[in-house]
Amino acid sequence: MKAISAASEVIMHFTIKLEDGSVADTTHNAGKPAKLVMGDGSLTENFENCLLGLKEGASSSFTLAPEDAFGQPNPDNIHYMDRRHFGGETPAEEGAIIAFSGPQGQEIPGIITAVSGDSVTVDFNHPLAGKTVIFDVEIISVQ
């Protein structure tokens, strides 16, 4: 049985839950495990550190504080936009998650947190920023 090291390629199922037990993300819905190359930046260093040393077939659960998971919300990531930029396929509705184009053309998801008159408040913080999360993993293979 191989153990996960800093250079491993890992196939695993994972579930990220909030403290109240609600599921924020899971690979089980798709029925397909995730593939991860350690150090490729798809997981934060803190998430990767949780995996180090786990062996094939292992299941584990880690509770991560906001600083160790998705960070604290950053007030600079809250933007106020003119309502005329919305409509059609992107209605300005509270709670809607909309993909915006970033400076390099990448998609950046933002959640509309308020609509007031002609002003729309969009929060670009990660939806799990500021939250303690429980990271459940089931290691399928380690290369």
N, C-alpha and C positions, 0 to 999 in steps of 0.2 A: 504493500500500500504506500503510494507516494503521499508526502505531505506538501501542502502549499508553501512555496517559497516566493521570494520577490520576483522571480522570473517565470512563474508558472502560468500555464493556460488552464483555466478552470471552467468546467461545465457544472452549473448548479441551479437549483431552484431557490428562489428567495421570496420572502414576504416582508414588506415594511408596514408596520402597524403603528398606530398612535397609542398613547397611554390608555385611552378608553377601550382599546381592543379593536377599533375600526381599522380596516385594511386600506392603506393608501396606495399600495402597488404590490403586485404579485405576478410571478411567472406562471403560477398555476392556472390562471384564467385562460391563458393562451394554450396551456397544455404542453408548452415547450420550454425547456430550461434556457437559462441565459448563458452565453459564452463570455468569459472575461479573460483578458490578458492583463496580469498584474502590472501595475505601473503605466498603463496606457491612458490614464486620466479619466476613464469612464466612471470610476468610483473614487471618492476622496481617500486620502491617505489613511484617515481614521477608519473608514469602512474596510480598506485593504488590511490594515493592521489586525482587525478582528479575525480575518481569514487565515493569517499566517499560522502555519503549523497544523491546521486542520487536515485530516486525511480523507481519502475517498470513502464514501459511505457515511461520513460523520454528519450529524445534525447539531446545530448549535443556535443559541439565541443571545443577542447582545442588546443592551439598552444603551443608547447614545444620547447624551445631552445635546441641545441645539448646536453648541459650539463645535461638537465633534461630528455632527451630521450635516445639516444643510445651512448652518450658520444662523445668525440673528438677522432679522429684517433690517435692510439698509434704507433709511429715509430718502437717499439719493435715487433709489430705484422706483420711487413713486412719481409718476408724471401726470400733468394735467393737460388734456388735449381738447381741441375744439370739436364740438359735436358734429360739425359738418364733415369731419373725416370718417364718420361712421354712417351706416345705412346699408341697404341692400343685403349683401351676404354677411356684413359685419355690423349688426344692430348694436346700439349703445344700451345694453341691458346689464344691470347689476348682476354679478356672478358669472357673466359670460367670460370664457377664456378665448382670447384671440391671438393668432400668430402675427407678429409684426416683423418687418424686415430690419435686421440689424445693419451696422455700418459695412460689414463684409458680405452682406447678402444672406447671412444665416437667419433662420427663423428664431425669434425670441417670443416665448409665450408671455402674455400679460393678462391679468384678471381685472375686469372692470369692478371697482369697489364702490363707486358712487357716480350718479348722474344728476347734475344740478344745473338747470337752465341750459346754457350752451357749453358748459364745462363737463368733461368726462374724466374721472380719476382712474388711472390705470396703474396697477401694482405689478412691477416686473420682478419682485422678489420671488424666490422659489416658493411654491405653495406650502412646503413643509418648513420654511425658515421659521425659527423661533420655537419649534416644537421638539419635544423629546420623542425619539422614535425607538421602536423595538425592531431589530433586524434579525429575522429568522432565516437561517440558511440550511440547505441540504446539499452537501457536496456529492456530485455524481461522478466526476472524473477529474484527475489532475495530470497534466502532461508536463 
